[in-house]
């Protein structure tokens, strides 16, 4: 028996990287899992990778749209009868540049992708979890949600906003059997990092390899963490053992964050 037997989870951005790793971790512990991704073409590949039969389900849609977020949560309930765990994982940042050169469009896109999608899915999940008096909500933030960095202010600002939402939400539903936490990973070399890292590195005055070396040097362990390091924390929070942990901004960053 797994620690998540009989529980139903919904994960945005679950086709790769951290989201896919968390989905694997939940399935290994007995959960039923709905994963979301923007590209319907990734459905078969993702479900093949998860290899969980009818315990895994894929829903295509761009979570930058409110209706997609709400429908995703509702489809989770329709498919498996309830929702016990929400992981708002989708997000990222583009438009790496000094603030003086940033466009309104770049900032708005980052806020919608990171903060607004987290708010929309959280709100809908609460509407299902409050009547059942139980639930686990996690937002994948970042170590950058605890610090400031030049050149990536849109990402930093969006993750700080998520952390504030998590803190407030935890106090609203804390007596209702629902926990709300933020996962704050440090740098992890996923395919997303490899795709977006060079632009971020340039905006910070270095190259991609220099960026990875900088992230590693900022940590206490002098190396990058891996997806699995995030997945085990998410599984703990989703389980009964996580019932007393809420309103926390949990760093999984090798000691990089100052708090």
C-alpha positions in Angstrom: 0.0 0.0 0.0 1.2 3.5 -0.8 0.8 6.6 1.3 -1.5 8.1 -1.3 -3.8 5.1 -2.0 -7.3 6.2 -3.0 -6.3 9.9 -3.4 -6.8 11.9 -6.5 -4.3 14.5 -7.7 -4.3 17.1 -10.4 -1.0 18.5 -11.7 -0.6 21.4 -14.2 2.4 21.3 -16.5 2.7 17.6 -15.9 4.3 16.5 -19.2 7.9 17.1 -18.3 10.4 18.2 -15.7 9.2 18.8 -12.1 5.5 18.2 -12.9 6.2 14.8 -14.5 8.5 13.8 -11.6 5.8 14.7 -9.1 3.2 12.7 -11.1 5.5 9.7 -11.0 6.0 10.0 -7.3 2.2 10.2 -6.6 1.5 7.3 -8.8 4.2 5.2 -7.1 2.4 5.8 -3.8 -1.0 4.7 -5.2 -2.7 7.9 -6.2 -4.8 8.5 -9.3 -3.4 11.4 -11.2 -4.6 13.9 -13.9 -1.8 15.6 -15.7 -2.2 18.7 -17.8 -0.2 20.0 -20.8 -0.6 22.5 -23.6 -0.1 20.0 -26.4 -2.5 17.2 -27.0 0.2 15.5 -29.0 2.1 14.9 -25.8 -0.7 12.9 -24.3 0.3 9.4 -25.5 4.0 10.0 -24.7 3.3 11.3 -21.2 0.9 8.4 -20.4 3.4 5.9 -21.7 6.1 7.4 -19.5 3.9 7.2 -16.5 2.8 3.6 -17.3 0.0 3.6 -14.8 -2.9 2.4 -16.8 -6.3 4.0 -16.0 -4.9 5.6 -12.8 -3.4 8.3 -15.0 -5.3 10.7 -17.3 -4.2 13.5 -19.5 -6.1 16.8 -20.1 -4.8 19.2 -22.8 -5.1 22.9 -22.4 -3.2 26.2 -21.9 -3.5 27.2 -18.2 -3.0 30.8 -19.2 -6.7 30.7 -19.8 -9.0 30.8 -16.8 -11.6 28.5 -18.2 -9.0 25.8 -18.9 -7.9 26.0 -15.3 -11.4 25.6 -14.0 -12.3 22.9 -16.4 -9.2 20.9 -15.6 -10.1 20.7 -11.9 -13.7 19.9 -12.7 -12.6 17.2 -15.2 -10.4 15.7 -12.4 -13.5 15.4 -10.2 -15.6 14.0 -13.1 -13.0 11.4 -14.0 -12.2 10.1 -10.5 -15.0 11.4 -8.3 -13.1 13.9 -6.2 -9.9 16.0 -5.9 -7.6 15.5 -2.9 -4.4 17.1 -4.2 -3.7 20.0 -6.5 -0.2 20.8 -7.7 -0.1 24.1 -9.6 3.2 23.5 -11.3 3.0 25.1 -14.7 5.0 28.3 -15.2 8.2 29.9 -16.2 9.5 33.2 -17.5 10.4 34.7 -20.8 11.4 38.3 -21.7 14.6 38.2 -19.6 15.8 41.8 -19.6 16.6 44.7 -17.3 13.4 46.3 -15.9 14.0 49.5 -17.9 13.7 47.4 -21.1 10.8 45.1 -20.1 7.5 45.3 -21.9 4.1 45.3 -20.3 3.3 42.2 -22.4 6.2 40.2 -21.0 5.3 41.0 -17.4 1.7 40.3 -18.0 2.5 36.9 -19.6 4.7 35.9 -16.7 2.0 36.8 -14.2 -0.7 35.0 -16.0 1.4 31.9 -16.5 2.7 31.7 -13.0 0.4 33.6 -10.6 -3.0 33.7 -12.2 -3.0 30.1 -13.2 -2.1 29.2 -9.6 -5.0 31.4 -8.3 -7.5 30.0 -10.8 -6.8 26.4 -10.1 -6.5 26.9 -6.4 -9.9 28.7 -6.2 -11.6 26.0 -8.1 -10.0 23.3 -6.1 -11.1 25.0 -2.8 -14.7 24.9 -4.1 -14.4 21.1 -4.2 -12.2 20.6 -1.1 -14.1 22.8 1.3 -17.3 20.7 1.2 -15.3 17.5 1.7 -13.2 19.1 4.5 -9.9 17.9 3.2 -7.3 18.6 0.6 -3.7 19.4 -0.2 -2.7 22.3 -2.4 0.8 23.0 -3.6 2.1 25.7 -5.8 5.5 25.2 -7.4 7.2 28.5 -6.7 11.0 28.9 -6.8 14.0 29.9 -4.7 13.7 33.1 -6.8 10.5 33.8 -4.9 12.6 34.4 -1.8 15.4 36.5 -3.3 16.0 39.2 -6.0 18.1 38.7 -9.1 18.9 41.1 -11.9 17.6 40.5 -15.4 14.8 38.0 -14.4 12.5 40.4 -12.5 9.4 39.1 -14.2 10.0 35.6 -12.9 11.1 36.8 -9.5 8.0 39.0 -9.1 5.6 36.2 -10.2 7.0 33.7 -7.8 6.9 36.2 -4.9 3.3 36.8 -5.7 2.6 33.0 -5.5 4.3 32.8 -2.1 2.0 35.6 -0.8 -1.1 33.9 -2.1 0.0 30.6 -0.5 0.5 32.3 2.9 -2.9 33.9 2.9 -4.8 30.9 1.5 -3.4 28.7 4.2 -4.9 30.9 6.9 -8.3 30.9 5.1 -8.7 27.1 5.0 -6.5 26.0 7.9 -9.4 24.8 10.0 -11.1 22.9 7.2 -8.6 20.1 6.8 -6.9 21.7 3.8 -3.2 22.5 3.7 -1.6 25.0 1.3 2.2 25.2 0.7 4.7 26.4 -1.9 7.5 24.3 -3.2 10.6 26.5 -3.8 13.1 24.5 -5.9 16.5 25.8 -6.7 17.9 25.4 -10.2 17.3 22.0 -11.7 18.6 21.2 -15.1 15.4 20.1 -16.9 14.7 20.5 -20.6 12.9 23.7 -19.6 16.1 25.0 -18.1 18.1 24.0 -21.1 15.6 25.8 -23.4 15.2 29.1 -21.3 18.6 29.1 -19.5 20.7 30.7 -22.3 18.5 33.8 -22.5 18.5 34.1 -18.7 22.2 33.7 -18.6 22.8 36.4 -21.2 20.6 38.8 -19.3 22.7 38.1 -16.2 26.0 38.7 -18.0 27.1 35.1 -18.4 26.7 32.0 -20.6 24.6 28.9 -19.9 27.4 26.9 -18.3 28.3 29.9 -16.2 24.7 30.2 -15.1 24.6 26.6 -13.9 28.0 27.1 -12.1 26.6 30.2 -10.5 23.5 28.4 -9.2 25.6 25.5 -7.9 28.0 27.9 -6.1 25.2 29.7 -4.3 24.1 26.5 -2.6 25.5 24.8 0.4 25.9 21.5 -1.4 27.6 23.1 -4.4 25.5 21.2 -6.9 22.1 21.3 -8.5 19.2 19.3 -7.1 17.2 16.9 -9.3 13.5 16.5 -10.1 13.2 13.6 -7.6 14.3 15.8 -4.7 11.1 17.9 -5.3 8.9 14.9 -5.9 9.6 13.4 -2.5 8.7 16.6 -0.7 5.5 16.9 -2.7 4.6 13.3 -1.7 5.2 14.0 1.9 3.0 17.1 1.8 0.3 15.2 0.0 0.2 12.4 2.6 -1.3 12.2 6.1 2.2 12.9 7.4 1.9 16.4 5.9 -1.3 17.4 7.8 0.5 19.8 10.1 2.5 21.6 7.4 0.8 24.6 5.9 1.5 28.1 4.9 5.1 27.1 4.3 7.5 28.1 1.6 9.6 25.0 1.4 13.0 25.4 -0.1 14.4 22.5 -2.0 17.5 24.3 -3.1 20.5 22.8 -1.4 20.6 25.7 1.1 20.5 28.6 -1.4 17.7 30.7 0.0 18.4 33.0 2.9 15.2 31.8 4.7 
